[in-house]
Amino acid sequence: MKKVKILCVCGSGTVSSAMVASKLREQLKEVGFDADTVETSPNGIETEIAGTHYDLIACVSPVHTDYGIPKVNAVGMLTGLGEEKVVEDCVAILKTV
């Protein structure tokens, strides 16, 4: 199993990002990834990435700054519409790390 680290971002850094994190861990495990996830708000990104390597940022709130970490719009993980596409996008990125 390939270990990866994902930063999940929502408006408050709690409920929505925790839901996305849980779903991503579960679905990525099915395709061979052991995902370590951390939840935060857009204002907390800089603090979280300081001194910690992340392979991916999964966003349900807009993240306009380029932190040099690939980003995926993960709204589909909340709505259930396009959930498969979110996972596919994550897998495509994570295969390259």
C-alpha positions as CSV (number, residue, x, y, z in Angstrom):
1,M,0.0,0.0,0.0
2,K,1.4,3.4,-1.0
3,K,1.4,6.0,1.8
4,V,0.2,9.5,0.9
5,K,-0.7,12.6,2.9
6,I,-3.7,14.7,2.0
7,L,-4.8,18.1,3.3
8,C,-8.6,18.4,3.3
9,V,-9.9,22.0,3.2
10,C,-13.3,23.4,4.0
11,G,-14.7,26.7,5.3
12,S,-14.3,26.0,9.0
13,G,-11.8,23.1,8.8
14,T,-14.1,20.7,10.6
15,V,-17.2,19.0,9.5
16,S,-17.1,19.0,5.7
17,S,-13.3,18.4,5.5
18,A,-13.7,15.6,8.0
19,M,-16.3,14.0,5.8
20,V,-14.2,14.4,2.7
21,A,-11.1,13.0,4.6
22,S,-13.1,9.9,5.7
23,K,-14.4,9.2,2.3
24,L,-11.1,9.7,0.6
25,R,-9.3,7.4,3.1
26,E,-11.9,4.7,2.5
27,Q,-12.1,4.9,-1.3
28,L,-8.3,5.4,-1.8
29,K,-7.6,2.3,0.3
30,E,-9.6,0.3,-2.2
31,V,-7.2,1.3,-4.9
32,G,-4.0,0.8,-3.0
33,F,-3.3,4.0,-1.1
34,D,-2.9,4.4,2.6
35,A,-4.0,8.0,3.0
36,D,-3.1,10.1,6.1
37,T,-5.5,13.1,6.1
38,V,-5.5,16.4,8.0
39,E,-8.4,18.8,8.0
40,T,-8.1,22.6,8.0
41,S,-9.7,25.8,6.8
42,P,-8.3,28.0,4.0
43,N,-6.7,30.3,6.6
44,G,-5.0,27.3,8.2
45,I,-3.3,25.9,5.1
46,E,0.0,27.8,5.5
47,T,0.3,26.6,9.1
48,E,-0.4,23.0,8.2
49,I,2.1,22.9,5.3
50,A,4.9,24.5,7.2
51,G,7.3,21.7,7.9
52,T,5.0,19.0,6.7
53,H,4.9,17.4,3.2
54,Y,1.5,17.0,1.6
55,D,0.9,15.1,-1.7
56,L,-2.5,16.6,-2.4
57,I,-4.9,19.3,-1.2
58,A,-8.6,18.2,-1.5
59,C,-10.7,21.4,-1.4
60,V,-14.4,22.0,-0.8
61,S,-13.8,25.7,-0.2
62,P,-11.9,27.8,-2.7
63,V,-8.1,27.8,-2.4
64,H,-6.8,30.5,-4.6
65,T,-3.2,30.5,-3.6
66,D,-0.8,28.1,-5.3
67,Y,1.2,26.3,-2.6
68,G,3.0,24.1,-5.1
69,I,0.8,21.2,-4.0
70,P,-1.7,19.7,-6.5
71,K,-5.3,20.6,-5.7
72,V,-8.5,18.7,-6.4
73,N,-12.0,20.2,-6.1
74,A,-13.6,17.7,-3.8
75,V,-17.1,19.1,-3.6
76,G,-18.4,15.9,-5.2
77,M,-17.4,14.0,-2.1
78,L,-20.0,16.0,-0.2
79,T,-22.8,16.0,-2.7
80,G,-22.2,12.4,-4.0
81,L,-22.4,13.9,-7.5
82,G,-19.2,13.3,-9.3
83,E,-17.6,11.4,-6.3
84,E,-16.0,8.9,-8.7
85,K,-14.4,11.8,-10.7
86,V,-12.9,13.3,-7.5
87,V,-11.4,9.9,-6.6
88,E,-10.1,9.4,-10.2
89,D,-8.5,12.9,-10.1
90,C,-6.9,12.1,-6.7
91,V,-5.6,8.7,-7.9
92,A,-4.1,10.3,-11.1
93,I,-2.2,12.8,-9.0
94,L,-1.1,10.3,-6.3
95,K,0.2,7.9,-8.8
96,T,2.9,10.4,-9.7
97,V,4.2,11.0,-6.2
